[in-house]
């Protein structure tokens, strides 16, 4: 049995499990658009809706999520893969009962794992599928190989963009890169856009319409519009205080918008994700296969 067949068998076994986490991958075409803020605060609002949520920080080399949560984890994903730590050891406790896993360089090193290591990692991730209802993956920004592999393996993606022209062009560049890979179509990935720092509903919707028009015309793909998060001076203040805006300013306009987005996701906007496309262990298995 070759390695590809072994990976397919892992996915089949995973799909027979009673509970599989919903995995939402949050990404952007460029840095500085508020992607990590969306990941953290969306996780908190989903937790308040009685979901068990874990955030996986896959933005390597940066500690944005750690800073926003105000925590310093003792272990990261590399400790799970290479140093024999249990999953419970690498999950830190965040505000509002969310869990947090620091990626370290762990996901980047996935392509260097041998067969036994990848199978061991996927088996360990079965546990995360059992303890979490939702896993939110905060990717790096841009179109690095690691980001592309993560998004290709994902079934549900939130694309964060702002009204700035560079944000729109970089978001288009990311989508164009994805469309060059047949795996993107095989996985039937749902792309939902979040307009961040919009000055009202109309600016947010206009941003989506601009991007959606060129994407449909030149890439022959459709996106969905999840909603917008208004420009809010409370957001940078919360970052300075190293606390999520939804915690320190729960009634701020951005906090209310995050709750609306969480409710839309909970209520299955655009249709629910097929069971076969759920599960963090299955996503990592596909990422490993695509990365090869």
Steps between C-alpha positions, in 0.01 A plus 500: 500500500652836397497814713213665310279196558589500870399866526168430329434222749565741786236737362249214460551394862462861612168538318357207694550683828190634673629854554712706264592862562395770260820660366497865390819630339545878519736649244581818305691611194721737698598581855355781706134446411394375845491128423622388844257736671217337308622151594529576872180696544292270284622212717390681814155579364454139388601387848234727645255317276595186696741361242825335608756698302874457448715752308805364318756771423663412168652846442860388541765729642243739643318490832200717414243263644699453820524878544130552435407228748751622755645151555843342461465129429761268642478253211411510131415262218865408451505361853207277407664374182863464601527506878233259612266750666134404525237710326370627835848639573507722191148642539511820705193647667381831358223744593138382494615136516655490154803278443813615322778305327815682400618362168866580551666353192298181526275535195786623285688183589213274393650444157814362664322234704543135421209259468499393865514861623209619286285205601585563865409869466166424335416248773577760765281751320207259530488618860459862390207397282343351812550797733425789262185595313686762297869536416601839361831505312667840474732473199786723401423775250575480130574210268782303659503126434387425855202737476398360161525139622290584807229675302494228233441240771221707659132465425396828660706817457443854623684751282560827685545816293476876555383776263863594422586437132809296591290270717263432212777430248684273743181310583448446127860377466438244775183372333673487162776286649246263656320456169817368341478189718258221413475414871309825552214369286520143627448619857203724412638774723254767614653850490317756712623857509503725805536872431701645788529868604211598275326833556152357496306224325520652152880529498532140617260370236664714231837348589359150462322582173820639345702193587222255420447651154861457388531160668193369320603652167866400491521202736153353445437455870240626743549633851248566774472820701494431872482862614701798614677621812488878542800721553521526878752694709444251781683230303852651508440595864423139584818384327703745706339360814568142378138404539249412227255777418208264563623455857606849601242688289213251456256767384732661245379511140767252391406261782136506396601438139710201606197356677289543187762314296514223761122464488505481121763227512314310770179513298669354194512791257549375145429143601672270744835333439479132405597263776775353282663845492499550876776424748841649574670162466362459149609853405856433611500172310394680181749780560780248530391327180468827305834624631668203344 
